Amino acid sequence: MFSGSDTGIGHALAKYLDNLGFVVFAGVLNNNGPGAEELRRTCSQRLSLLQLDITNATQVKEAYLKVSEKVQNTGLWGVVNNAGVLGFPADGELLPMSVYRQCMEVNFFGAVELSKTFLPLLRKARGRLVNMSSMAGGIPLPRYAAYGASKAALSMFSGVMRQELSKWGIKVAAIHPSGFRTGIQGTSDLWDKQEKELMENLPADTRQDYGEDYLLGLKSHLLHMPAYCAADLSPVLSAILHALLAKRPRGLYTPGKGAYMTLCIFCYFPLWIYDFF
């Protein structure tokens, strides 16, 4: 069972696991949206779609009841917390508090809510909890203060749960992918709205300190992001599959170009070297 199947990694994962013969419960933000319709059209009858906004406690509980009714005493083998939001990438001082709150609400609190709700079913199956964090959740990346902080919180939650749930045989893993092209990058309309909110709430002295050229360049950075992101999601899907099926899954996976090396530089070298790099 996993969240965020409308687009990106979650959408690809639903098709991937269904093709491998798994019984899949795919949570979608919009049960009538194009992503959900495509899954209905292309996947087998083993796949069940669940209306699931992970920030909505009622929908999380309803999803639990539907899954519980189907699996009954067998329990649930895996929960993958994949749903996430990025927020407009900008310096931490510039981001409005609404972006920080949205990132924490979806990327952290939503994942915690889903995990806590489904743990009784995982306990029955001695199953797996897999949390989709980010490279930004393990190392500091400029312009990702809100997103990175929420993913760092999720990574720490994963580590603690890995220790606490081991007595029931539940294995917990965090995935820290590098840059991949997913639906989390958002749409032009969404970015326009968030950019407008950012600009309208900037104090005059802050705007002057950063300069108009720099502020206008934030949108340019955003538009060029896809060029630096890999289109092939197979390394991430393979990491999730290993976390779900391996007898001894790793606690941390770093799929994608540069994810492991950058983490090593941050962990083992002086911070000034990482900051320079």
Contacts in CASP RR format, 6 or more apart in sequence:
PFRMAT RR
TARGET T0000
AUTHOR 0000-0000-0000
METHOD contacts of the structure
MODEL  1
MFSGSDTGIGHALAKYLDNLGFVVFAGVLNNNGPGAEELRRTCSQRLSLL
QLDITNATQVKEAYLKVSEKVQNTGLWGVVNNAGVLGFPADGELLPMSVY
RQCMEVNFFGAVELSKTFLPLLRKARGRLVNMSSMAGGIPLPRYAAYGAS
KAALSMFSGVMRQELSKWGIKVAAIHPSGFRTGIQGTSDLWDKQEKELME
NLPADTRQDYGEDYLLGLKSHLLHMPAYCAADLSPVLSAILHALLAKRPR
GLYTPGKGAYMTLCIFCYFPLWIYDFF
1 24 0 8 1.000
1 25 0 8 1.000
1 26 0 8 1.000
1 27 0 8 1.000
1 50 0 8 1.000
1 63 0 8 1.000
1 67 0 8 1.000
1 76 0 8 1.000
1 78 0 8 1.000
1 79 0 8 1.000
1 80 0 8 1.000
1 118 0 8 1.000
2 10 0 8 1.000
2 13 0 8 1.000
2 14 0 8 1.000
2 25 0 8 1.000
2 26 0 8 1.000
2 27 0 8 1.000
2 79 0 8 1.000
2 80 0 8 1.000
2 81 0 8 1.000
2 82 0 8 1.000
2 130 0 8 1.000
3 10 0 8 1.000
3 27 0 8 1.000
3 52 0 8 1.000
3 54 0 8 1.000
3 80 0 8 1.000
3 81 0 8 1.000
3 82 0 8 1.000
3 83 0 8 1.000
3 111 0 8 1.000
3 114 0 8 1.000
4 10 0 8 1.000
4 11 0 8 1.000
4 26 0 8 1.000
4 27 0 8 1.000
4 28 0 8 1.000
4 29 0 8 1.000
4 52 0 8 1.000
4 82 0 8 1.000
4 83 0 8 1.000
4 84 0 8 1.000
5 11 0 8 1.000
5 13 0 8 1.000
5 14 0 8 1.000
5 26 0 8 1.000
5 27 0 8 1.000
5 28 0 8 1.000
5 35 0 8 1.000
5 36 0 8 1.000
5 39 0 8 1.000
5 49 0 8 1.000
5 82 0 8 1.000
6 28 0 8 1.000
6 29 0 8 1.000
6 30 0 8 1.000
6 33 0 8 1.000
6 35 0 8 1.000
6 36 0 8 1.000
7 35 0 8 1.000
7 182 0 8 1.000
7 183 0 8 1.000
8 181 0 8 1.000
8 182 0 8 1.000
8 183 0 8 1.000
8 184 0 8 1.000
8 233 0 8 1.000
9 82 0 8 1.000
9 132 0 8 1.000
9 177 0 8 1.000
9 180 0 8 1.000
9 182 0 8 1.000
9 233 0 8 1.000
9 236 0 8 1.000
9 237 0 8 1.000
10 26 0 8 1.000
10 80 0 8 1.000
10 82 0 8 1.000
11 35 0 8 1.000
11 38 0 8 1.000
11 39 0 8 1.000
12 233 0 8 1.000
12 237 0 8 1.000
13 80 0 8 1.000
13 82 0 8 1.000
13 237 0 8 1.000
13 240 0 8 1.000
14 24 0 8 1.000
14 26 0 8 1.000
14 39 0 8 1.000
14 43 0 8 1.000
14 47 0 8 1.000
15 39 0 8 1.000
15 42 0 8 1.000
15 43 0 8 1.000
16 237 0 8 1.000
16 241 0 8 1.000
17 24 0 8 1.000
17 241 0 8 1.000
18 24 0 8 1.000
18 43 0 8 1.000
18 44 0 8 1.000
18 46 0 8 1.000
18 47 0 8 1.000
20 241 0 8 1.000
21 44 0 8 1.000
21 46 0 8 1.000
22 46 0 8 1.000
23 46 0 8 1.000
23 47 0 8 1.000
24 43 0 8 1.000
24 46 0 8 1.000
24 47 0 8 1.000
24 48 0 8 1.000
25 47 0 8 1.000
25 48 0 8 1.000
25 50 0 8 1.000
25 63 0 8 1.000
25 66 0 8 1.000
25 67 0 8 1.000
25 70 0 8 1.000
26 39 0 8 1.000
26 47 0 8 1.000
26 48 0 8 1.000
26 49 0 8 1.000
26 50 0 8 1.000
27 49 0 8 1.000
27 50 0 8 1.000
27 51 0 8 1.000
27 52 0 8 1.000
27 63 0 8 1.000
28 35 0 8 1.000
28 36 0 8 1.000
28 39 0 8 1.000
28 49 0 8 1.000
28 50 0 8 1.000
28 51 0 8 1.000
28 52 0 8 1.000
29 52 0 8 1.000
29 53 0 8 1.000
29 83 0 8 1.000
30 36 0 8 1.000
30 51 0 8 1.000
31 49 0 8 1.000
31 50 0 8 1.000
31 51 0 8 1.000
36 49 0 8 1.000
39 47 0 8 1.000
39 49 0 8 1.000
40 49 0 8 1.000
48 66 0 8 1.000
48 70 0 8 1.000
50 63 0 8 1.000
50 66 0 8 1.000
50 67 0 8 1.000
51 59 0 8 1.000
51 62 0 8 1.000
51 63 0 8 1.000
52 59 0 8 1.000
52 60 0 8 1.000
52 63 0 8 1.000
52 83 0 8 1.000
53 59 0 8 1.000
54 60 0 8 1.000
54 81 0 8 1.000
54 83 0 8 1.000
54 106 0 8 1.000
54 110 0 8 1.000
54 111 0 8 1.000
54 113 0 8 1.000
54 114 0 8 1.000
55 105 0 8 1.000
55 106 0 8 1.000
55 109 0 8 1.000
55 110 0 8 1.000
55 113 0 8 1.000
57 113 0 8 1.000
60 110 0 8 1.000
60 113 0 8 1.000
60 114 0 8 1.000
60 117 0 8 1.000
61 117 0 8 1.000
64 117 0 8 1.000
64 118 0 8 1.000
64 121 0 8 1.000
67 76 0 8 1.000
67 118 0 8 1.000
67 121 0 8 1.000
68 121 0 8 1.000
71 121 0 8 1.000
71 125 0 8 1.000
73 124 0 8 1.000
74 124 0 8 1.000
74 125 0 8 1.000
75 121 0 8 1.000
75 122 0 8 1.000
75 124 0 8 1.000
75 125 0 8 1.000
76 118 0 8 1.000
76 121 0 8 1.000
76 122 0 8 1.000
76 124 0 8 1.000
76 125 0 8 1.000
76 127 0 8 1.000
77 122 0 8 1.000
77 125 0 8 1.000
77 127 0 8 1.000
77 128 0 8 1.000
77 244 0 8 1.000
78 122 0 8 1.000
78 125 0 8 1.000
78 127 0 8 1.000
78 128 0 8 1.000
78 129 0 8 1.000
78 130 0 8 1.000
78 244 0 8 1.000
79 114 0 8 1.000
79 115 0 8 1.000
79 118 0 8 1.000
79 122 0 8 1.000
79 128 0 8 1.000
79 129 0 8 1.000
79 130 0 8 1.000
80 130 0 8 1.000
80 131 0 8 1.000
80 132 0 8 1.000
80 240 0 8 1.000
80 244 0 8 1.000
81 110 0 8 1.000
81 111 0 8 1.000
81 114 0 8 1.000
81 115 0 8 1.000
81 129 0 8 1.000
81 130 0 8 1.000
81 131 0 8 1.000
81 132 0 8 1.000
81 154 0 8 1.000
82 132 0 8 1.000
83 106 0 8 1.000
83 110 0 8 1.000
83 111 0 8 1.000
84 106 0 8 1.000
84 107 0 8 1.000
84 132 0 8 1.000
84 184 0 8 1.000
85 102 0 8 1.000
85 103 0 8 1.000
85 106 0 8 1.000
85 107 0 8 1.000
85 147 0 8 1.000
85 184 0 8 1.000
86 103 0 8 1.000
86 147 0 8 1.000
86 184 0 8 1.000
86 185 0 8 1.000
86 186 0 8 1.000
87 99 0 8 1.000
87 102 0 8 1.000
87 103 0 8 1.000
87 146 0 8 1.000
87 147 0 8 1.000
87 194 0 8 1.000
88 95 0 8 1.000
88 99 0 8 1.000
88 191 0 8 1.000
88 194 0 8 1.000
88 195 0 8 1.000
88 198 0 8 1.000
88 218 0 8 1.000
88 222 0 8 1.000
89 143 0 8 1.000
89 144 0 8 1.000
89 147 0 8 1.000
89 218 0 8 1.000
89 221 0 8 1.000
89 222 0 8 1.000
89 225 0 8 1.000
90 143 0 8 1.000
90 198 0 8 1.000
90 218 0 8 1.000
91 142 0 8 1.000
91 143 0 8 1.000
91 145 0 8 1.000
91 210 0 8 1.000
92 143 0 8 1.000
92 145 0 8 1.000
92 146 0 8 1.000
93 206 0 8 1.000
94 198 0 8 1.000
94 202 0 8 1.000
94 206 0 8 1.000
94 210 0 8 1.000
94 215 0 8 1.000
94 218 0 8 1.000
95 145 0 8 1.000
95 146 0 8 1.000
95 198 0 8 1.000
96 197 0 8 1.000
96 198 0 8 1.000
96 201 0 8 1.000
98 197 0 8 1.000
99 146 0 8 1.000
99 194 0 8 1.000
99 198 0 8 1.000
100 145 0 8 1.000
100 146 0 8 1.000
100 149 0 8 1.000
102 146 0 8 1.000
103 146 0 8 1.000
103 147 0 8 1.000
103 148 0 8 1.000
103 149 0 8 1.000
103 150 0 8 1.000
104 146 0 8 1.000
104 149 0 8 1.000
104 150 0 8 1.000
104 153 0 8 1.000
106 150 0 8 1.000
107 147 0 8 1.000
107 150 0 8 1.000
107 151 0 8 1.000
107 153 0 8 1.000
107 154 0 8 1.000
108 150 0 8 1.000
108 151 0 8 1.000
108 153 0 8 1.000
108 154 0 8 1.000
108 157 0 8 1.000
111 131 0 8 1.000
111 154 0 8 1.000
111 157 0 8 1.000
112 157 0 8 1.000
115 129 0 8 1.000
115 131 0 8 1.000
115 157 0 8 1.000
115 161 0 8 1.000
119 129 0 8 1.000
119 165 0 8 1.000
119 170 0 8 1.000
122 128 0 8 1.000
122 129 0 8 1.000
122 165 0 8 1.000
122 170 0 8 1.000
123 168 0 8 1.000
123 170 0 8 1.000
126 168 0 8 1.000
126 169 0 8 1.000
126 170 0 8 1.000
127 169 0 8 1.000
127 170 0 8 1.000
127 171 0 8 1.000
128 170 0 8 1.000
128 171 0 8 1.000
128 172 0 8 1.000
128 173 0 8 1.000
128 243 0 8 1.000
128 244 0 8 1.000
128 249 0 8 1.000
129 158 0 8 1.000
129 161 0 8 1.000
129 165 0 8 1.000
129 170 0 8 1.000
129 171 0 8 1.000
129 172 0 8 1.000
129 173 0 8 1.000
130 172 0 8 1.000
130 173 0 8 1.000
130 174 0 8 1.000
130 175 0 8 1.000
130 240 0 8 1.000
130 243 0 8 1.000
130 244 0 8 1.000
131 154 0 8 1.000
131 155 0 8 1.000
131 157 0 8 1.000
131 158 0 8 1.000
131 172 0 8 1.000
131 173 0 8 1.000
131 174 0 8 1.000
131 175 0 8 1.000
132 175 0 8 1.000
132 177 0 8 1.000
132 240 0 8 1.000
133 151 0 8 1.000
133 152 0 8 1.000
133 154 0 8 1.000
133 155 0 8 1.000
133 158 0 8 1.000
133 174 0 8 1.000
133 175 0 8 1.000
133 176 0 8 1.000
134 147 0 8 1.000
134 148 0 8 1.000
134 151 0 8 1.000
134 176 0 8 1.000
134 177 0 8 1.000
135 141 0 8 1.000
135 176 0 8 1.000
135 177 0 8 1.000
135 178 0 8 1.000
135 179 0 8 1.000
135 254 0 8 1.000
135 259 0 8 1.000
135 262 0 8 1.000
135 263 0 8 1.000
136 144 0 8 1.000
136 147 0 8 1.000
136 148 0 8 1.000
136 151 0 8 1.000
136 152 0 8 1.000
137 148 0 8 1.000
137 151 0 8 1.000
137 152 0 8 1.000
137 154 0 8 1.000
137 155 0 8 1.000
137 176 0 8 1.000
138 148 0 8 1.000
138 151 0 8 1.000
138 152 0 8 1.000
138 155 0 8 1.000
138 176 0 8 1.000
138 263 0 8 1.000
138 266 0 8 1.000
139 262 0 8 1.000
139 263 0 8 1.000
139 266 0 8 1.000
139 274 0 8 1.000
140 148 0 8 1.000
140 266 0 8 1.000
141 148 0 8 1.000
143 218 0 8 1.000
143 221 0 8 1.000
154 174 0 8 1.000
155 174 0 8 1.000
155 176 0 8 1.000
158 172 0 8 1.000
158 173 0 8 1.000
158 174 0 8 1.000
158 251 0 8 1.000
159 172 0 8 1.000
159 174 0 8 1.000
159 251 0 8 1.000
161 172 0 8 1.000
162 171 0 8 1.000
162 172 0 8 1.000
162 173 0 8 1.000
162 251 0 8 1.000
165 172 0 8 1.000
171 243 0 8 1.000
171 249 0 8 1.000
172 251 0 8 1.000
173 243 0 8 1.000
173 249 0 8 1.000
173 250 0 8 1.000
173 251 0 8 1.000
173 252 0 8 1.000
173 253 0 8 1.000
174 251 0 8 1.000
174 252 0 8 1.000
174 253 0 8 1.000
175 236 0 8 1.000
175 239 0 8 1.000
175 240 0 8 1.000
175 243 0 8 1.000
175 253 0 8 1.000
175 255 0 8 1.000
176 252 0 8 1.000
176 253 0 8 1.000
176 254 0 8 1.000
176 259 0 8 1.000
176 263 0 8 1.000
177 235 0 8 1.000
177 236 0 8 1.000
177 239 0 8 1.000
177 254 0 8 1.000
177 255 0 8 1.000
177 256 0 8 1.000
177 259 0 8 1.000
178 230 0 8 1.000
178 254 0 8 1.000
178 255 0 8 1.000
178 256 0 8 1.000
178 257 0 8 1.000
178 258 0 8 1.000
178 259 0 8 1.000
178 262 0 8 1.000
179 228 0 8 1.000
179 229 0 8 1.000
179 230 0 8 1.000
179 256 0 8 1.000
179 257 0 8 1.000
179 259 0 8 1.000
180 229 0 8 1.000
180 230 0 8 1.000
180 231 0 8 1.000
180 233 0 8 1.000
180 236 0 8 1.000
180 256 0 8 1.000
181 226 0 8 1.000
181 229 0 8 1.000
181 230 0 8 1.000
181 231 0 8 1.000
182 233 0 8 1.000
185 225 0 8 1.000
185 226 0 8 1.000
185 229 0 8 1.000
191 219 0 8 1.000
191 222 0 8 1.000
195 218 0 8 1.000
195 219 0 8 1.000
198 218 0 8 1.000
199 215 0 8 1.000
202 215 0 8 1.000
207 215 0 8 1.000
230 256 0 8 1.000
230 257 0 8 1.000
235 255 0 8 1.000
235 256 0 8 1.000
236 255 0 8 1.000
236 256 0 8 1.000
238 255 0 8 1.000
239 253 0 8 1.000
239 255 0 8 1.000
240 253 0 8 1.000
242 249 0 8 1.000
242 250 0 8 1.000
242 253 0 8 1.000
243 249 0 8 1.000
243 250 0 8 1.000
243 251 0 8 1.000
243 253 0 8 1.000
254 260 0 8 1.000
254 263 0 8 1.000
262 277 0 8 1.000
265 273 0 8 1.000
265 274 0 8 1.000
265 277 0 8 1.000
266 274 0 8 1.000
END
